[in-house]
Amino acid sequence: MFKHTINSRALWHGLALACVIAGSTAATSTTFAGECPGDKMKANAREKVDFKPVGVTDMTLGSINLEKQPAHLKDRELRFRKLTIEPGGIVPWHSHDDRPALIYVQQGEIVEYASNCAEPILHKAGDIRPEVFGTSHWWKNLGTQTVILYVGDVRKDPHDHNM
């Protein structure tokens, strides 16, 4: 039977070095998963389209009136929703100029057509997409699997039913 002794200090230094290298490699990458490549970003890269929602279920799972919270954000609501997009389904064109959001792709793959990106953006399970001022877009499920998105957004107009 062989006994191996590992110097714990050397082991931790090796692990720390590996993490630094991995982190710096990720940080120097020009594009992360689910983002527009830097050389494809430009204002008004895509015109507004007039598609209707197709194969999309939008369910609000919960919401908070932010005016009644310590932040006192008048006429603002924090929502958490689940969107289910069937194969071939379309989330129609909408803007996030007044409604910031975070999208988490829980299942499947979906393509985003953003106003500020000259090429389609593929989002896969596990991706998180921030949607902020200056973002207008539409999405389409080009795959064969149902896509499930979880969405947290801050809505001003309670009658705004944009997805």
Backbone as CSV, one residue per row, in Angstrom:
resi,resn,N_x,N_y,N_z,CA_x,CA_y,CA_z,C_x,C_y,C_z
1,MET,0.837,-1.170,0.000,0.000,0.000,0.000,0.888,1.242,0.000
2,PHE,0.549,2.177,-0.890,1.328,3.414,-0.988,0.617,4.509,-0.224
3,LYS,1.401,5.300,0.423,0.855,6.473,1.100,1.327,7.705,0.365
4,HIS,0.363,8.584,0.051,0.714,9.848,-0.579,0.402,10.956,0.405
5,THR,1.352,11.795,0.599,1.110,12.956,1.439,1.106,14.183,0.538
6,ILE,0.105,14.980,0.687,-0.028,16.195,-0.112,0.089,17.382,0.821
7,ASN,0.953,18.251,0.462,1.107,19.486,1.210,-0.142,20.328,0.954
8,SER,-0.951,20.536,1.989,-2.218,21.257,1.796,-1.998,22.682,1.313
9,ARG,-0.924,23.304,1.736,-0.637,24.670,1.286,-0.378,24.680,-0.227
10,ALA,0.387,23.730,-0.727,0.672,23.639,-2.168,-0.605,23.343,-2.947
11,LEU,-1.442,22.483,-2.386,-2.708,22.160,-3.047,-3.581,23.411,-3.188
12,TRP,-3.716,24.179,-2.116,-4.544,25.378,-2.159,-3.954,26.440,-3.085
13,HIS,-2.645,26.565,-3.107,-2.005,27.516,-4.025,-2.254,27.100,-5.478
14,GLY,-2.179,25.805,-5.746,-2.443,25.302,-7.100,-3.878,25.553,-7.521
15,LEU,-4.813,25.302,-6.597,-6.226,25.558,-6.908,-6.484,27.041,-7.135
16,ALA,-5.871,27.878,-6.304,-6.054,29.330,-6.459,-5.511,29.795,-7.812
17,LEU,-4.339,29.285,-8.196,-3.762,29.655,-9.482,-4.663,29.213,-10.637
18,ALA,-5.208,28.012,-10.543,-6.111,27.514,-11.588,-7.348,28.400,-11.704
19,CYS,-7.885,28.834,-10.562,-9.065,29.717,-10.582,-8.740,31.069,-11.198
20,VAL,-7.565,31.618,-10.866,-7.155,32.909,-11.434,-7.015,32.794,-12.941
21,ILE,-6.394,31.728,-13.418,-6.224,31.541,-14.860,-7.572,31.386,-15.545
22,ALA,-8.445,30.560,-14.958,-9.773,30.359,-15.553,-10.558,31.665,-15.566
23,GLY,-10.492,32.435,-14.471,-11.213,33.698,-14.394,-10.688,34.722,-15.378
24,SER,-9.372,34.801,-15.531,-8.822,35.781,-16.468,-9.112,35.397,-17.905
25,THR,-9.153,34.113,-18.193,-9.517,33.662,-19.540,-10.948,34.057,-19.848
26,ALA,-11.858,33.834,-18.881,-13.259,34.205,-19.092,-13.408,35.714,-19.208
27,ALA,-12.667,36.471,-18.422,-12.798,37.928,-18.423,-12.277,38.554,-19.707
28,THR,-11.311,37.915,-20.375,-10.773,38.503,-21.592,-11.544,38.089,-22.828
29,SER,-12.503,37.206,-22.678,-13.331,36.799,-23.805,-14.177,37.989,-24.240
30,THR,-14.328,38.207,-25.548,-15.061,39.377,-26.025,-16.572,39.174,-25.975
31,THR,-17.040,37.936,-26.035,-18.470,37.669,-26.038,-18.781,36.540,-25.079
32,PHE,-19.806,36.727,-24.267,-20.270,35.679,-23.378,-21.466,35.006,-24.020
33,ALA,-21.800,33.827,-23.534,-22.952,33.102,-24.065,-24.193,33.979,-23.987
34,GLY,-24.955,33.992,-25.060,-26.201,34.743,-25.072,-26.060,36.237,-25.227
35,GLU,-24.916,36.719,-25.693,-24.713,38.156,-25.910,-24.433,38.433,-27.371
36,CYS,-24.697,39.643,-27.770,-24.363,40.080,-29.126,-22.849,40.245,-29.226
37,PRO,-22.233,39.685,-30.269,-20.793,39.917,-30.448,-20.520,41.415,-30.566
38,GLY,-19.457,41.874,-29.915,-19.131,43.304,-29.878,-19.070,43.960,-31.243
39,ASP,-18.567,43.247,-32.250,-18.448,43.844,-33.584,-19.782,43.864,-34.338
40,LYS,-20.831,43.270,-33.756,-22.156,43.255,-34.389,-23.133,44.212,-33.718
41,MET,-22.698,44.869,-32.629,-23.576,45.801,-31.920,-23.604,47.137,-32.641
42,LYS,-24.814,47.627,-32.905,-24.970,48.964,-33.470,-26.417,49.395,-33.303
43,ALA,-26.601,50.694,-33.163,-27.943,51.246,-32.981,-28.775,51.002,-34.233
44,ASN,-30.040,50.721,-34.027,-31.002,50.518,-35.113,-30.538,49.469,-36.126
45,ALA,-29.948,48.404,-35.638,-29.488,47.313,-36.511,-30.658,46.514,-37.073
46,ARG,-31.788,46.598,-36.395,-32.945,45.805,-36.798,-34.201,46.656,-36.677
47,GLU,-35.044,46.608,-37.677,-36.298,47.356,-37.675,-37.370,46.628,-36.868
48,LYS,-38.309,47.389,-36.351,-39.446,46.830,-35.630,-40.253,45.933,-36.572
49,VAL,-40.715,44.792,-36.046,-41.585,43.893,-36.803,-42.917,43.792,-36.083
50,ASP,-43.952,43.466,-36.819,-45.300,43.443,-36.250,-45.838,42.016,-36.169
51,PHE,-45.130,41.147,-35.453,-45.613,39.788,-35.231,-46.524,39.770,-34.016
52,LYS,-47.499,38.913,-34.050,-48.375,38.683,-32.903,-47.780,37.539,-32.093
53,PRO,-48.146,37.429,-30.795,-47.650,36.294,-30.011,-48.180,34.986,-30.606
54,VAL,-47.295,33.991,-30.675,-47.661,32.673,-31.193,-47.101,31.624,-30.238
55,GLY,-47.945,30.724,-29.762,-47.475,29.613,-28.940,-46.802,30.024,-27.652
56,VAL,-47.251,31.150,-27.063,-46.627,31.668,-25.841,-47.647,31.709,-24.716
57,THR,-47.246,31.181,-23.564,-48.041,31.302,-22.350,-47.245,32.158,-21.382
58,ASP,-47.856,33.226,-20.872,-47.208,34.169,-19.966,-47.983,34.154,-18.652
59,MET,-47.367,33.608,-17.597,-48.044,33.483,-16.310,-47.290,34.267,-15.242
60,THR,-47.967,35.226,-14.601,-47.362,35.957,-13.488,-47.408,35.064,-12.256
61,LEU,-46.237,34.791,-11.693,-46.141,33.931,-10.519,-46.217,34.729,-9.225
62,GLY,-45.879,36.017,-9.298,-45.938,36.871,-8.117,-45.572,38.296,-8.484
63,SER,-45.990,39.241,-7.642,-45.652,40.642,-7.885,-45.658,41.408,-6.566
64,ILE,-44.939,42.531,-6.565,-44.844,43.391,-5.384,-45.045,44.831,-5.836
65,ASN,-45.934,45.558,-5.167,-46.125,46.980,-5.417,-44.956,47.713,-4.768
66,LEU,-44.060,48.263,-5.587,-42.840,48.874,-5.067,-43.065,50.231,-4.396
67,GLU,-44.241,50.828,-4.606,-44.542,52.094,-3.929,-44.748,51.855,-2.434
68,LYS,-45.196,50.673,-2.081,-45.471,50.342,-0.676,-44.257,49.751,0.030
69,GLN,-43.127,49.723,-0.642,-41.887,49.207,-0.068,-40.993,50.382,0.312
70,PRO,-39.942,50.139,1.109,-39.069,51.249,1.539,-38.474,52.081,0.399
71,ALA,-38.332,51.502,-0.782,-37.791,52.278,-1.901,-38.779,53.322,-2.409
72,HIS,-40.067,53.125,-2.149,-41.132,54.041,-2.555,-41.071,54.396,-4.033
73,LEU,-40.989,53.402,-4.884,-40.970,53.619,-6.328,-42.409,53.728,-6.815
74,LYS,-42.862,54.956,-6.971,-44.251,55.230,-7.340,-44.594,54.605,-8.689
75,ASP,-45.757,53.990,-8.735,-46.295,53.379,-9.955,-45.377,52.304,-10.538
76,ARG,-44.654,51.591,-9.697,-43.778,50.512,-10.177,-44.140,49.203,-9.485
77,GLU,-44.048,48.135,-10.256,-44.355,46.804,-9.757,-43.208,45.866,-10.140
78,LEU,-42.748,45.096,-9.177,-41.769,44.055,-9.450,-42.547,42.765,-9.703
79,ARG,-42.351,42.205,-10.901,-43.069,40.977,-11.269,-42.087,39.832,-11.459
80,PHE,-42.584,38.625,-11.208,-41.835,37.413,-11.530,-42.784,36.532,-12.336
81,ARG,-42.332,36.170,-13.561,-43.214,35.455,-14.486,-42.544,34.220,-15.066
82,LYS,-43.379,33.367,-15.603,-42.918,32.190,-16.338,-43.501,32.275,-17.739
83,LEU,-42.617,32.255,-18.741,-43.055,32.224,-20.141,-42.726,30.849,-20.701
84,THR,-43.696,30.255,-21.353,-43.517,28.981,-22.044,-43.713,29.255,-23.518
85,ILE,-42.708,28.900,-24.339,-42.766,29.168,-25.777,-42.641,27.834,-26.513
86,GLU,-43.697,27.473,-27.191,-43.732,26.211,-27.942,-42.829,26.312,-29.171
87,PRO,-42.421,25.159,-29.748,-41.647,25.204,-30.995,-42.376,26.044,-32.049
88,GLY,-41.651,26.950,-32.691,-42.244,27.866,-33.658,-42.869,29.092,-33.017
89,GLY,-42.900,29.144,-31.683,-43.532,30.245,-30.963,-42.761,31.546,-31.074
90,ILE,-43.505,32.646,-30.969,-42.930,33.990,-31.104,-43.331,34.858,-29.912
91,VAL,-42.338,35.497,-29.309,-42.573,36.572,-28.352,-42.434,37.842,-29.183
92,PRO,-43.523,38.616,-29.350,-43.486,39.750,-30.286,-42.566,40.886,-29.851
93,TRP,-42.323,41.768,-30.798,-41.473,42.949,-30.607,-41.958,43.757,-29.410
94,HIS,-41.024,44.143,-28.551,-41.336,45.001,-27.413,-40.068,45.727,-26.977
95,SER,-40.256,46.783,-26.182,-39.150,47.631,-25.734,-38.963,47.489,-24.226
96,HIS,-37.735,47.686,-23.788,-37.429,47.689,-22.358,-36.968,49.069,-21.896
97,ASP,-37.299,50.102,-22.670,-36.906,51.455,-22.292,-37.502,51.878,-20.954
98,ASP,-38.670,51.333,-20.604,-39.325,51.692,-19.351,-39.607,50.462,-18.491
99,ARG,-38.978,49.324,-18.834,-39.274,48.094,-18.101,-38.041,47.190,-18.083
100,PRO,-37.078,47.464,-17.176,-35.909,46.595,-17.108,-36.318,45.191,-16.670
101,ALA,-35.566,44.206,-17.155,-35.895,42.815,-16.844,-34.643,41.955,-16.848
102,LEU,-34.737,40.832,-16.159,-33.742,39.765,-16.240,-34.478,38.511,-16.689
103,ILE,-33.964,37.864,-17.726,-34.561,36.643,-18.275,-33.626,35.485,-17.978
104,TYR,-34.167,34.422,-17.419,-33.396,33.197,-17.186,-33.984,32.097,-18.068
105,VAL,-33.145,31.503,-18.905,-33.587,30.405,-19.774,-33.452,29.114,-18.970
106,GLN,-34.591,28.573,-18.577,-34.590,27.363,-17.760,-34.504,26.100,-18.622
107,GLN,-35.130,26.143,-19.807,-35.181,24.956,-20.663,-35.194,25.365,-22.126
108,GLY,-34.460,24.631,-22.953,-34.492,24.826,-24.395,-33.526,25.885,-24.891
109,GLU,-33.717,26.242,-26.160,-32.929,27.286,-26.821,-33.885,28.201,-27.567
110,ILE,-33.574,29.496,-27.566,-34.430,30.476,-28.230,-33.554,31.558,-28.858
111,VAL,-34.023,32.121,-29.967,-33.257,33.135,-30.688,-33.896,34.500,-30.466
112,GLU,-33.042,35.476,-30.152,-33.464,36.859,-29.944,-33.030,37.684,-31.146
113,TYR,-33.935,38.554,-31.603,-33.645,39.486,-32.693,-33.722,40.888,-32.093
114,ALA,-32.550,41.436,-31.716,-32.486,42.694,-30.980,-32.245,43.872,-31.908
115,SER,-32.815,45.015,-31.542,-32.677,46.236,-32.335,-31.241,46.737,-32.393
116,ASN,-30.427,46.343,-31.432,-29.064,46.848,-31.363,-28.006,45.784,-31.686
117,CYS,-28.420,44.717,-32.418,-27.470,43.663,-32.799,-27.761,43.234,-34.231
118,ALA,-26.728,43.232,-35.055,-26.890,42.938,-36.483,-27.059,41.447,-36.783
119,GLU,-26.945,40.599,-35.773,-27.182,39.177,-36.013,-28.029,38.598,-34.883
120,PRO,-28.744,37.501,-35.154,-29.563,36.876,-34.108,-28.683,36.398,-32.945
121,ILE,-29.265,36.396,-31.751,-28.549,35.974,-30.543,-29.203,34.697,-30.027
122,LEU,-28.423,33.637,-29.891,-28.933,32.370,-29.386,-28.807,32.326,-27.869
123,HIS,-29.914,31.999,-27.199,-29.924,31.841,-25.745,-30.207,30.383,-25.439
124,LYS,-29.395,29.800,-24.560,-29.516,28.391,-24.192,-29.857,28.259,-22.715
125,ALA,-30.324,27.068,-22.339,-30.635,26.791,-20.939,-29.462,27.194,-20.061
126,GLY,-29.767,27.933,-18.994,-28.751,28.408,-18.068,-28.319,29.838,-18.317
127,ASP,-28.638,30.399,-19.492,-28.276,31.790,-19.798,-29.178,32.756,-19.039
128,ILE,-28.615,33.910,-18.693,-29.385,35.026,-18.131,-29.193,36.207,-19.063
129,ARG,-30.291,36.832,-19.467,-30.254,37.957,-20.396,-30.776,39.203,-19.698
130,PRO,-29.920,40.221,-19.478,-30.426,41.495,-18.960,-31.092,42.277,-20.094
131,GLU,-32.225,42.864,-19.799,-32.951,43.683,-20.772,-33.133,45.055,-20.139
132,VAL,-32.520,46.071,-20.761,-32.469,47.404,-20.163,-32.822,48.466,-21.197
133,PHE,-32.775,49.727,-20.752,-33.015,50.870,-21.626,-32.192,50.699,-22.897
134,GLY,-32.833,50.917,-24.032,-32.143,50.766,-25.315,-32.342,49.408,-25.955
135,THR,-33.002,48.499,-25.244,-33.260,47.164,-25.786,-34.690,47.070,-26.300
136,SER,-34.824,46.823,-27.591,-36.106,46.460,-28.210,-35.819,45.191,-28.989
137,HIS,-36.752,44.254,-28.968,-36.465,42.973,-29.601,-37.706,42.093,-29.712
138,TRP,-37.516,40.954,-30.396,-38.506,39.888,-30.420,-37.735,38.575,-30.363
139,TRP,-38.423,37.500,-29.981,-37.787,36.202,-29.782,-38.569,35.142,-30.554
140,LYS,-37.865,34.085,-31.004,-38.530,32.972,-31.675,-37.883,31.653,-31.271
141,ASN,-38.736,30.654,-31.000,-38.269,29.309,-30.695,-38.141,28.557,-32.016
142,LEU,-36.912,28.400,-32.502,-36.651,27.706,-33.754,-36.413,26.215,-33.541
143,GLY,-36.404,25.777,-32.292,-36.101,24.382,-31.978,-37.327,23.492,-31.947
144,THR,-37.101,22.268,-31.482,-38.175,21.269,-31.385,-38.621,21.070,-29.947
145,GLN,-37.947,21.730,-28.998,-38.263,21.608,-27.577,-38.957,22.873,-27.085
146,THR,-39.926,22.709,-26.193,-40.570,23.858,-25.553,-39.528,24.622,-24.743
147,VAL,-39.555,25.950,-24.844,-38.638,26.816,-24.098,-39.369,27.341,-22.873
148,ILE,-38.673,27.341,-21.740,-39.226,27.918,-20.517,-38.299,29.031,-20.059
149,LEU,-38.879,30.223,-19.909,-38.139,31.399,-19.437,-38.740,31.850,-18.112
150,TYR,-37.895,32.270,-17.189,-38.355,32.932,-15.974,-37.913,34.381,-16.087
151,VAL,-38.848,35.291,-15.815,-38.626,36.710,-16.047,-38.917,37.510,-14.781
152,GLY,-37.948,38.311,-14.380,-38.172,39.289,-13.322,-38.099,40.655,-13.976
153,ASP,-39.163,41.456,-13.845,-39.135,42.787,-14.444,-39.799,43.807,-13.542
154,VAL,-39.499,45.073,-13.810,-40.090,46.190,-13.079,-40.992,46.918,-14.059
155,ARG,-42.282,46.799,-13.830,-43.276,47.348,-14.755,-43.874,48.621,-14.175
156,LYS,-44.060,49.613,-15.041,-44.690,50.871,-14.623,-46.192,50.836,-14.893
157,ASP,-46.572,50.517,-16.104,-47.972,50.538,-16.514,-48.614,49.177,-16.255
158,PRO,-49.566,49.098,-15.323,-50.203,47.812,-15.025,-50.996,47.262,-16.216
159,HIS,-51.238,48.088,-17.215,-51.948,47.641,-18.416,-50.985,47.220,-19.518
160,ASP,-49.684,47.347,-19.245,-48.658,46.940,-20.209,-48.538,45.422,-20.145
161,HIS,-49.017,44.766,-21.171,-48.979,43.304,-21.204,-47.908,42.799,-22.152
162,ASN,-46.926,43.669,-22.463,-45.807,43.220,-23.282,-45.057,42.121,-22.565
163,MET,-44.621,41.171,-23.359,-43.871,40.063,-22.798,-42.433,40.469,-22.650
